Amino acid sequence: MDLHFGDSKPTDDERAAVDALLGPPESSWEGAARDEMRAADLRWAKGGRAARDRRDLLLPGLHAINDRIGWISEGALDYLCRRLTVPPSEAYGVATFYAMFSVKPRPATVLHVCTDLACAAAGANELCAGIEARLGLGSGVSVERSPCLGLCERAPAALAIKAGTPVRTAVSAPATVHDAVLAASAPDSAPEEPAAAMAVPQAGGDELVLLKRVGVVDPLSLDDYRAHGGYSALRRAFELGPAGVIREVTDSGLVGRGGAAFPTGRKWQATASQPDHPHYLVCNADESEPGTFKDRVLMEGDPYALVEAMTIAAYATGAHKGYLYLRGEYPRALARLEHAIAQARARGFLGDDVLGQGYAFDIEIRRGAGAYICGEETALFNSIEGYRGEPRSKPPFPVEKGLFGKPTVENNVETLVNVLPILTMGAPAYAAIGTERSTGPKLFCVSGSVARPGIYELPFGATLGELLELAGVRDGLRAVLLGGAAGGFVRPDEMDIPLTFEGTREAGTTLGSGVVLAFDDTVPLPRLLLRIAEFFRDESCGQCVPCRVGTVRQEEALHRIAERTGAAAADDIALLREVGRAMRDASICGLGQTAWNAVESAIDRLGAYE
């Protein structure tokens, strides 16, 4: 592809896809046809600065083309770049950064088949082989082996996306060859997805706090949400004022649920106190950690709760604009949230005067496009701004210079939803749940070798054994992976580990975002470790050498170990340790810093290669 403006022209469909997002071009400088030029266009160029201010629409523009056509041609990219005054070389770098886009011709229908940890243990490789045999050349379907689709409770899983107007999607999970082929061939005829409550074995239980509405309320009804306590927390927030809300959140002991466990109140206070304006709120709904699906269930089953929680967080931190960065692989969550935001806006819960309080706030959804690294907050900011999703060096920290260089508070879905019970029950009552250092309830994503996979809500302090007993762990348990691919393995005799941030840390492992993947003795552990290494190699953004090179060397060593034994294997294990230390100590962000964790724990705790 030519990385300069060339002579390639967009098709009518490609032009229409871009114009539907950006509006028609006002001059030939923006890509209008020559016969539409006005005389003034020959004398001066205008609109360039205004177009550059819309650089953040590059990712939505790429989505618009990909959704309508199925891939991004040179002519389409050229036209989008002219509209936004973005150099084609930079736009090409962005388009090729994301796994869900293609700059090469491909069929309008793409079938993504998950081959990650939970699905691999459930026979994803055999499923892929069967689908590929059924859908040969000329089928009009491109079959792509995909990282985790966030459907681990229904593994193995497949997602079909058929480009067009509108784009159509269908999920097959648990997938069979027949069902996956049907989803790809006729998305509108595929069976409807089960309700979000099916992913919550405890649905309807009186003990639930965060999940109490999932399966109980109609996720499409704002009135039903309000009838079950919805928007009482926001009204309480307006009574307390911004400083009072931050004080409640601080006193509750709430820490981030994405894995870093940073105190939420401190983050909000640091953002609110910044003199630079405007302030922004970003909800990180790009959960891409293999084995994680809790945020998807919350967004599908209780979308208004997230809208309300984002409004509270923005009010407390002085933000008037919020961005919800959503995984591109979550089409149903997208539809539910778009509906919830539109209804909230129409009823006065979003907009220029929220609940008549004189406070303005609105939410814009930005779709990701298949990049695990965009779960890192600064990579997410770059993605929204229209750049490659590469992490930034810190300091400055996001609370000082985040999105668009302005003070920004970023939280994930579970963290934000916790704010609602803090305000309705009060900080002391909330802090009484869990332990002294890990307060409140926690959501755990349990999948793998269990009878009842799904989302479980337990107070911090419950043990791993108690959680797996609820899920019905199967006989022959060999290992449990805590925290997903970036986490660590524990042995079957370590079931008394308390599920708290401090408890797992003292046990030499990590809680992470709450992933609990159980594997029995039918799962080949070396193949599992190799899949983790492949995942990190694929998902490394390549910006820093320790991660870019280290993830490749880690995968190569694991391949050699799988093929050899004895001294050669011992040498490669030594190499793995050296590479792992380098990645952990010198990588820019958490991806490289944690890429060695699971492999290290498998070697040290499970004796994986003895």
GUMAR-588522 format. One record per residue (C-alpha): residue in three letters; chain; x, z, y. Coordinates in steps of 0.05 Angstrom, whole numbers. Layout:
<pts>
PT_rest_kette_xx_zz_yy
PT_ALA_A_X_Z_Y
...
</pts>
This chain:
<pts>
PT_rest_kette_xx_zz_yy
PT_MET_A_0_0_0
PT_ASP_A_26_-19_69
PT_LEU_A_37_46_108
PT_HIS_A_28_12_176
PT_PHE_A_-35_-17_206
PT_GLY_A_-44_-83_170
PT_ASP_A_-92_-141_165
PT_SER_A_-134_-112_109
PT_LYS_A_-207_-106_128
PT_PRO_A_-259_-56_104
PT_THR_A_-319_-80_66
PT_ASP_A_-387_-71_96
PT_ASP_A_-399_-11_51
PT_GLU_A_-333_21_70
PT_ARG_A_-346_11_144
PT_ALA_A_-416_39_136
PT_ALA_A_-390_101_100
PT_VAL_A_-341_117_157
PT_ASP_A_-391_100_212
PT_ALA_A_-444_145_180
PT_LEU_A_-395_203_191
PT_LEU_A_-363_184_257
PT_GLY_A_-416_141_290
PT_PRO_A_-405_67_308
PT_PRO_A_-340_49_342
PT_GLU_A_-344_44_418
PT_SER_A_-289_-8_426
PT_SER_A_-243_-54_387
PT_TRP_A_-188_-2_394
PT_GLU_A_-230_41_346
PT_GLY_A_-240_-16_297
PT_ALA_A_-300_-54_324
PT_ALA_A_-302_-127_306
PT_ARG_A_-267_-174_356
PT_ASP_A_-331_-210_374
PT_GLU_A_-359_-143_396
PT_MET_A_-303_-131_446
PT_ARG_A_-321_-121_517
PT_ALA_A_-278_-150_572
PT_ALA_A_-253_-81_589
PT_ASP_A_-222_-74_520
PT_LEU_A_-171_-127_539
PT_ARG_A_-148_-87_600
PT_TRP_A_-138_-17_575
PT_ALA_A_-142_28_513
PT_LYS_A_-185_89_517
PT_GLY_A_-210_143_470
PT_GLY_A_-144_157_436
PT_ARG_A_-139_229_458
PT_ALA_A_-211_243_439
PT_ALA_A_-200_210_372
PT_ARG_A_-138_251_358
PT_ASP_A_-179_313_373
PT_ARG_A_-221_293_313
PT_ARG_A_-162_292_265
PT_ASP_A_-197_347_225
PT_LEU_A_-249_294_204
PT_LEU_A_-197_258_162
PT_LEU_A_-214_296_99
PT_PRO_A_-290_287_108
PT_GLY_A_-276_213_122
PT_LEU_A_-238_205_57
PT_HIS_A_-295_239_21
PT_ALA_A_-345_192_53
PT_ILE_A_-307_131_28
PT_ASN_A_-293_159_-40
PT_ASP_A_-365_182_-49
PT_ARG_A_-393_114_-31
PT_ILE_A_-343_68_-65
PT_GLY_A_-307_111_-117
PT_TRP_A_-237_98_-90
PT_ILE_A_-202_88_-23
PT_SER_A_-177_18_-9
PT_GLU_A_-124_-3_41
PT_GLY_A_-176_-34_86
PT_ALA_A_-220_29_85
PT_LEU_A_-161_74_99
PT_ASP_A_-138_29_155
PT_TYR_A_-207_30_187
PT_LEU_A_-213_106_182
PT_CYS_A_-143_113_213
PT_ARG_A_-162_68_271
PT_ARG_A_-225_109_284
PT_LEU_A_-185_174_285
PT_THR_A_-119_148_314
PT_VAL_A_-82_174_253
PT_PRO_A_-20_138_228
PT_PRO_A_-36_104_161
PT_SER_A_27_134_130
PT_GLU_A_1_204_145
PT_ALA_A_-69_189_120
PT_TYR_A_-40_158_57
PT_GLY_A_-1_223_46
PT_VAL_A_-66_263_53
PT_ALA_A_-107_217_8
PT_THR_A_-55_219_-48
PT_PHE_A_-49_295_-43
PT_TYR_A_-117_308_-75
PT_ALA_A_-133_296_-148
PT_MET_A_-205_275_-136
PT_PHE_A_-185_215_-92
PT_SER_A_-155_149_-116
PT_VAL_A_-121_96_-74
PT_LYS_A_-122_48_-134
PT_PRO_A_-183_11_-158
PT_ARG_A_-224_49_-210
PT_PRO_A_-295_48_-236
PT_ALA_A_-350_77_-193
PT_THR_A_-362_132_-246
PT_VAL_A_-308_184_-261
PT_LEU_A_-317_234_-317
PT_HIS_A_-273_296_-307
PT_VAL_A_-262_332_-372
PT_CYS_A_-232_401_-366
PT_THR_A_-170_413_-409
PT_ASP_A_-150_480_-380
PT_LEU_A_-144_547_-415
PT_ALA_A_-216_566_-434
PT_CYS_A_-236_495_-448
PT_ALA_A_-172_481_-487
PT_ALA_A_-187_540_-532
PT_ALA_A_-258_513_-542
PT_GLY_A_-234_444_-566
PT_ALA_A_-226_404_-502
PT_ASN_A_-172_359_-531
PT_GLU_A_-217_338_-588
PT_LEU_A_-274_328_-539
PT_CYS_A_-231_283_-495
PT_ALA_A_-209_241_-555
PT_GLY_A_-281_232_-576
PT_ILE_A_-304_212_-506
PT_GLU_A_-246_163_-497
PT_ALA_A_-262_131_-564
PT_ARG_A_-335_124_-545
PT_LEU_A_-321_99_-474
PT_GLY_A_-272_44_-483
PT_LEU_A_-248_-9_-434
PT_GLY_A_-304_-42_-397
PT_SER_A_-350_18_-400
PT_GLY_A_-350_27_-325
PT_VAL_A_-327_99_-332
PT_SER_A_-259_128_-317
PT_VAL_A_-244_189_-361
PT_GLU_A_-196_238_-328
PT_ARG_A_-168_301_-359
PT_SER_A_-179_355_-307
PT_PRO_A_-155_425_-291
PT_CYS_A_-206_481_-292
PT_LEU_A_-275_460_-268
PT_GLY_A_-299_532_-258
PT_LEU_A_-348_528_-316
PT_CYS_A_-309_573_-364
PT_GLU_A_-369_611_-389
PT_ARG_A_-396_545_-417
PT_ALA_A_-331_515_-443
PT_PRO_A_-315_460_-458
PT_ALA_A_-339_427_-394
PT_ALA_A_-345_359_-362
PT_LEU_A_-365_335_-293
PT_ALA_A_-390_264_-280
PT_ILE_A_-387_235_-209
PT_LYS_A_-420_167_-196
PT_ALA_A_-403_137_-129
PT_GLY_A_-459_107_-87
PT_THR_A_-511_122_-35
PT_PRO_A_-521_178_-49
PT_VAL_A_-465_201_-95
PT_ARG_A_-493_228_-160
PT_THR_A_-464_283_-204
PT_ALA_A_-480_313_-271
PT_VAL_A_-449_371_-308
PT_SER_A_-444_375_-384
PT_ALA_A_-426_445_-408
PT_PRO_A_-417_464_-463
PT_ALA_A_-402_391_-471
PT_THR_A_-409_348_-532
PT_VAL_A_-386_276_-536
PT_HIS_A_-458_252_-533
PT_ASP_A_-478_296_-474
PT_ALA_A_-415_280_-434
PT_VAL_A_-424_205_-445
PT_LEU_A_-497_211_-424
PT_ALA_A_-478_249_-361
PT_ALA_A_-428_194_-343
PT_SER_A_-473_135_-361
PT_ALA_A_-537_161_-330
PT_PRO_A_-526_223_-286
PT_ASP_A_-599_226_-267
PT_SER_A_-619_231_-340
PT_ALA_A_-571_287_-358
PT_PRO_A_-602_354_-375
PT_GLU_A_-609_401_-316
PT_GLU_A_-557_455_-310
PT_PRO_A_-579_525_-332
PT_ALA_A_-595_575_-278
PT_ALA_A_-538_614_-248
PT_ALA_A_-566_677_-279
PT_MET_A_-546_650_-348
PT_ALA_A_-475_664_-327
PT_VAL_A_-492_737_-314
PT_PRO_A_-505_775_-379
PT_GLN_A_-525_837_-337
PT_ALA_A_-575_798_-294
PT_GLY_A_-632_841_-269
PT_GLY_A_-596_906_-284
PT_ASP_A_-609_965_-238
PT_GLU_A_-534_982_-237
PT_LEU_A_-515_917_-202
PT_VAL_A_-495_915_-129
PT_LEU_A_-464_847_-116
PT_LEU_A_-503_810_-169
PT_LYS_A_-570_845_-161
PT_ARG_A_-605_784_-132
PT_VAL_A_-576_732_-180
PT_GLY_A_-632_712_-227
PT_VAL_A_-682_754_-188
PT_VAL_A_-691_714_-124
PT_ASP_A_-704_641_-114
PT_PRO_A_-637_615_-87
PT_LEU_A_-674_563_-46
PT_SER_A_-721_611_-11
PT_LEU_A_-701_648_52
PT_ASP_A_-766_688_50
PT_ASP_A_-751_711_-21
PT_TYR_A_-681_731_0
PT_ARG_A_-708_772_58
PT_ALA_A_-760_804_13
PT_HIS_A_-703_831_-30
PT_GLY_A_-664_862_27
PT_GLY_A_-634_800_58
PT_TYR_A_-610_804_130
PT_SER_A_-618_880_134
PT_ALA_A_-541_884_135
PT_LEU_A_-537_836_194
PT_ARG_A_-589_876_233
PT_ARG_A_-548_938_218
PT_ALA_A_-486_902_243
PT_PHE_A_-519_887_310
PT_GLU_A_-537_961_316
PT_LEU_A_-465_983_303
PT_GLY_A_-431_931_347
PT_PRO_A_-367_893_328
PT_ALA_A_-322_955_331
PT_GLY_A_-372_995_290
PT_VAL_A_-375_942_236
PT_ILE_A_-299_940_231
PT_ARG_A_-297_1016_227
PT_GLU_A_-347_1016_169
PT_VAL_A_-309_962_131
PT_THR_A_-244_1000_142
PT_ASP_A_-273_1067_120
PT_SER_A_-302_1034_58
PT_GLY_A_-232_1018_32
PT_LEU_A_-252_946_18
PT_VAL_A_-192_902_0
PT_GLY_A_-189_827_-12
PT_ARG_A_-216_805_-79
PT_GLY_A_-174_742_-84
PT_GLY_A_-115_777_-114
PT_ALA_A_-72_799_-55
PT_ALA_A_-114_862_-44
PT_PHE_A_-100_865_31
PT_PRO_A_-145_915_68
PT_THR_A_-203_876_97
PT_GLY_A_-215_922_156
PT_ARG_A_-143_916_179
PT_LYS_A_-147_840_177
PT_TRP_A_-212_840_216
PT_GLN_A_-185_888_268
PT_ALA_A_-121_848_277
PT_THR_A_-161_784_289
PT_ALA_A_-212_817_335
PT_SER_A_-157_846_380
PT_GLN_A_-122_779_393
PT_PRO_A_-130_758_466
PT_ASP_A_-124_684_449
PT_HIS_A_-190_648_439
PT_PRO_A_-229_618_405
PT_HIS_A_-227_659_341
PT_TYR_A_-246_627_275
PT_LEU_A_-274_651_209
PT_VAL_A_-257_615_145
PT_CYS_A_-290_629_79
PT_ASN_A_-244_609_22
PT_ALA_A_-291_583_-33
PT_ASP_A_-237_540_-65
PT_GLU_A_-230_583_-127
PT_SER_A_-186_540_-171
PT_GLU_A_-151_593_-213
PT_PRO_A_-162_575_-286
PT_GLY_A_-214_622_-315
PT_THR_A_-246_638_-247
PT_PHE_A_-320_623_-233
PT_LYS_A_-348_684_-199
PT_ASP_A_-353_653_-130
PT_ARG_A_-391_593_-159
PT_VAL_A_-443_639_-190
PT_LEU_A_-452_677_-125
PT_MET_A_-460_613_-84
PT_GLU_A_-508_581_-134
PT_GLY_A_-549_643_-147
PT_ASP_A_-549_679_-80
PT_PRO_A_-527_630_-25
PT_TYR_A_-561_665_33
PT_ALA_A_-519_727_19
PT_LEU_A_-456_689_35
PT_VAL_A_-487_659_98
PT_GLU_A_-506_729_121
PT_ALA_A_-438_759_103
PT_MET_A_-401_704_141
PT_THR_A_-445_717_202
PT_ILE_A_-427_791_200
PT_ALA_A_-353_777_192
PT_ALA_A_-354_728_250
PT_TYR_A_-392_777_295
PT_ALA_A_-343_832_281
PT_THR_A_-282_790_295
PT_GLY_A_-308_752_356
PT_ALA_A_-314_684_322
PT_HIS_A_-368_634_339
PT_LYS_A_-350_580_288
PT_GLY_A_-342_589_214
PT_TYR_A_-315_540_162
PT_LEU_A_-335_546_89
PT_TYR_A_-282_511_48
PT_LEU_A_-315_494_-18
PT_ARG_A_-286_466_-82
PT_GLY_A_-300_393_-90
PT_GLU_A_-318_406_-163
PT_TYR_A_-379_449_-145
PT_PRO_A_-436_399_-130
PT_ARG_A_-492_448_-143
PT_ALA_A_-461_502_-99
PT_LEU_A_-453_450_-45
PT_ALA_A_-527_431_-48
PT_ARG_A_-550_504_-48
PT_LEU_A_-505_523_11
PT_GLU_A_-525_462_52
PT_HIS_A_-598_481_42
PT_ALA_A_-586_554_58
PT_ILE_A_-547_539_122
PT_ALA_A_-600_490_145
PT_GLN_A_-656_540_133
PT_ALA_A_-618_596_167
PT_ARG_A_-605_552_227
PT_ALA_A_-678_530_231
PT_ARG_A_-703_603_227
PT_GLY_A_-655_631_280
PT_PHE_A_-606_665_233
PT_LEU_A_-552_616_255
PT_GLY_A_-544_578_320
PT_ASP_A_-539_593_394
PT_ASP_A_-578_659_392
PT_VAL_A_-574_693_324
PT_LEU_A_-634_739_315
PT_GLY_A_-645_739_390
PT_GLN_A_-582_780_401
PT_GLY_A_-547_732_448
PT_TYR_A_-493_718_396
PT_ALA_A_-477_646_377
PT_PHE_A_-450_628_308
PT_ASP_A_-453_569_262
PT_ILE_A_-423_548_196
PT_GLU_A_-393_481_175
PT_ILE_A_-379_464_103
PT_ARG_A_-314_429_87
PT_ARG_A_-304_402_17
PT_GLY_A_-238_407_-20
PT_ALA_A_-217_350_-64
PT_GLY_A_-180_380_-123
PT_ALA_A_-117_418_-100
PT_TYR_A_-104_488_-128
PT_ILE_A_-54_501_-72
PT_CYS_A_-110_499_-20
PT_GLY_A_-131_567_-45
PT_GLU_A_-71_593_-5
PT_GLU_A_-98_608_64
PT_THR_A_-50_569_107
PT_ALA_A_-53_509_60
PT_LEU_A_-128_512_68
PT_PHE_A_-120_511_144
PT_ASN_A_-77_449_140
PT_SER_A_-128_416_95
PT_ILE_A_-185_429_144
PT_GLU_A_-142_403_202
PT_GLY_A_-132_337_166
PT_TYR_A_-61_347_139
PT_ARG_A_-32_354_70
PT_GLY_A_-52_421_41
PT_GLU_A_18_451_43
PT_PRO_A_29_525_58
PT_ARG_A_59_546_124
PT_SER_A_117_594_132
PT_LYS_A_97_663_157
PT_PRO_A_102_693_210
PT_PRO_A_63_677_251
PT_PHE_A_6_704_209
PT_PRO_A_-64_674_209
PT_VAL_A_-92_732_250
PT_GLU_A_-47_708_306
PT_LYS_A_-43_633_295
PT_GLY_A_-87_606_240
PT_LEU_A_-136_549_240
PT_PHE_A_-122_501_298
PT_GLY_A_-68_550_321
PT_LYS_A_-119_603_338
PT_PRO_A_-132_674_311
PT_THR_A_-167_666_244
PT_VAL_A_-196_714_193
PT_GLU_A_-198_686_122
PT_ASN_A_-234_718_64
PT_ASN_A_-260_694_-3
PT_VAL_A_-332_694_-25
PT_GLU_A_-331_759_-65
PT_THR_A_-296_797_-9
PT_LEU_A_-347_775_42
PT_VAL_A_-408_791_-2
PT_ASN_A_-382_862_-10
PT_VAL_A_-393_873_65
PT_LEU_A_-469_872_54
PT_PRO_A_-474_935_12
PT_ILE_A_-422_969_56
PT_LEU_A_-469_963_116
PT_THR_A_-533_977_78
PT_MET_A_-510_1038_38
PT_GLY_A_-456_1062_87
PT_ALA_A_-381_1066_79
PT_PRO_A_-379_1135_45
PT_ALA_A_-429_1115_-9
PT_TYR_A_-392_1050_-21
PT_ALA_A_-324_1084_-24
PT_ALA_A_-352_1133_-76
PT_ILE_A_-357_1074_-125
PT_GLY_A_-294_1060_-163
PT_THR_A_-229_1099_-152
PT_GLU_A_-194_1128_-92
PT_ARG_A_-148_1069_-82
PT_SER_A_-193_1014_-110
PT_THR_A_-263_1025_-82
PT_GLY_A_-328_990_-95
PT_PRO_A_-353_944_-151
PT_LYS_A_-312_886_-178
PT_LEU_A_-332_821_-210
PT_PHE_A_-296_799_-274
PT_CYS_A_-297_729_-303
PT_VAL_A_-296_738_-378
PT_SER_A_-288_678_-424
PT_GLY_A_-252_655_-486
PT_SER_A_-260_690_-553
PT_VAL_A_-321_732_-535
PT_ALA_A_-394_729_-556
PT_ARG_A_-423_735_-485
PT_PRO_A_-378_701_-435
PT_GLY_A_-398_706_-362
PT_ILE_A_-392_746_-297
PT_TYR_A_-392_822_-306
PT_GLU_A_-398_872_-250
PT_LEU_A_-365_939_-262
PT_PRO_A_-339_994_-216
PT_PHE_A_-264_995_-208
PT_GLY_A_-234_1042_-259
PT_ALA_A_-270_1016_-321
PT_THR_A_-221_999_-376
PT_LEU_A_-205_931_-404
PT_GLY_A_-233_954_-471
PT_GLU_A_-300_974_-440
PT_LEU_A_-306_906_-407
PT_LEU_A_-290_868_-471
PT_GLU_A_-338_911_-510
PT_LEU_A_-394_890_-462
PT_ALA_A_-374_817_-473
PT_GLY_A_-371_824_-548
PT_VAL_A_-298_809_-564
PT_ARG_A_-289_773_-630
PT_ASP_A_-248_795_-689
PT_GLY_A_-176_773_-692
PT_LEU_A_-160_785_-618
PT_ARG_A_-88_764_-606
PT_ALA_A_-80_769_-530
PT_VAL_A_-116_777_-464
PT_LEU_A_-95_739_-402
PT_LEU_A_-109_779_-339
PT_GLY_A_-110_744_-272
PT_GLY_A_-112_672_-297
PT_ALA_A_-52_625_-300
PT_ALA_A_-18_665_-245
PT_GLY_A_-30_731_-283
PT_GLY_A_-2_761_-346
PT_PHE_A_-17_772_-419
PT_VAL_A_-31_840_-451
PT_ARG_A_-34_860_-524
PT_PRO_A_-95_881_-564
PT_ASP_A_-68_952_-566
PT_GLU_A_-69_957_-490
PT_MET_A_-145_960_-482
PT_ASP_A_-141_1026_-444
PT_ILE_A_-112_993_-382
PT_PRO_A_-156_1013_-322
PT_LEU_A_-183_954_-285
PT_THR_A_-157_973_-216
PT_PHE_A_-103_942_-173
PT_GLU_A_-59_1003_-182
PT_GLY_A_-75_1012_-256
PT_THR_A_-56_941_-276
PT_ARG_A_6_944_-232
PT_GLU_A_29_1008_-267
PT_ALA_A_17_974_-334
PT_GLY_A_63_917_-314
PT_THR_A_10_865_-305
PT_THR_A_-39_843_-250
PT_LEU_A_-114_843_-237
PT_GLY_A_-111_781_-195
PT_SER_A_-179_753_-177
PT_GLY_A_-212_785_-238
PT_VAL_A_-199_733_-294
PT_VAL_A_-203_761_-365
PT_LEU_A_-189_708_-417
PT_ALA_A_-190_731_-490
PT_PHE_A_-154_692_-544
PT_ASP_A_-160_703_-618
PT_ASP_A_-109_684_-671
PT_THR_A_-137_613_-678
PT_VAL_A_-109_594_-610
PT_PRO_A_-37_569_-613
PT_LEU_A_-1_611_-561
PT_PRO_A_59_563_-549
PT_ARG_A_10_507_-533
PT_LEU_A_-27_553_-485
PT_LEU_A_38_570_-448
PT_LEU_A_56_497_-444
PT_ARG_A_-12_482_-413
PT_ILE_A_0_536_-361
PT_ALA_A_68_505_-345
PT_GLU_A_36_436_-339
PT_PHE_A_-16_464_-292
PT_PHE_A_35_493_-244
PT_ARG_A_78_430_-247
PT_ASP_A_17_388_-228
PT_GLU_A_-9_435_-175
PT_SER_A_57_449_-139
PT_CYS_A_53_417_-70
PT_GLY_A_127_400_-74
PT_GLN_A_144_427_-6
PT_CYS_A_197_478_-28
PT_VAL_A_253_465_-78
PT_PRO_A_247_529_-120
PT_CYS_A_175_512_-138
PT_ARG_A_181_436_-139
PT_VAL_A_241_437_-186
PT_GLY_A_227_503_-221
PT_THR_A_158_485_-247
PT_VAL_A_187_421_-277
PT_ARG_A_245_458_-309
PT_GLN_A_198_511_-337
PT_GLU_A_155_458_-370
PT_GLU_A_216_421_-398
PT_ALA_A_244_485_-429
PT_LEU_A_177_502_-461
PT_HIS_A_174_433_-491
PT_ARG_A_243_442_-521
PT_ILE_A_227_511_-547
PT_ALA_A_165_484_-582
PT_GLU_A_209_434_-618
PT_ARG_A_269_477_-635
PT_THR_A_288_547_-658
PT_GLY_A_348_592_-662
PT_ALA_A_404_590_-611
PT_ALA_A_376_530_-574
PT_ALA_A_310_567_-563
PT_ALA_A_348_629_-540
PT_ASP_A_387_588_-489
PT_ASP_A_322_559_-462
PT_ILE_A_290_628_-457
PT_ALA_A_350_650_-416
PT_LEU_A_342_589_-373
PT_LEU_A_268_605_-365
PT_ARG_A_285_674_-339
PT_GLU_A_335_647_-289
PT_VAL_A_287_594_-263
PT_GLY_A_230_644_-261
PT_ARG_A_270_693_-218
PT_ALA_A_289_637_-170
PT_MET_A_217_615_-163
PT_ARG_A_192_686_-153
PT_ASP_A_245_703_-101
PT_ALA_A_250_639_-61
PT_SER_A_184_601_-63
PT_ILE_A_145_595_2
PT_CYS_A_77_616_-27
PT_GLY_A_43_651_-84
PT_LEU_A_40_590_-129
PT_GLY_A_115_587_-141
PT_GLN_A_122_662_-138
PT_THR_A_73_672_-196
PT_ALA_A_85_608_-237
PT_TRP_A_130_646_-285
PT_ASN_A_86_709_-294
PT_ALA_A_45_688_-354
PT_VAL_A_104_658_-392
PT_GLU_A_146_719_-379
PT_SER_A_92_766_-403
PT_ALA_A_81_725_-466
PT_ILE_A_155_728_-483
PT_ASP_A_163_802_-467
PT_ARG_A_96_832_-488
PT_LEU_A_74_785_-543
PT_GLY_A_140_762_-572
PT_ALA_A_115_691_-564
PT_TYR_A_179_657_-589
PT_GLU_A_206_708_-638
</pts>
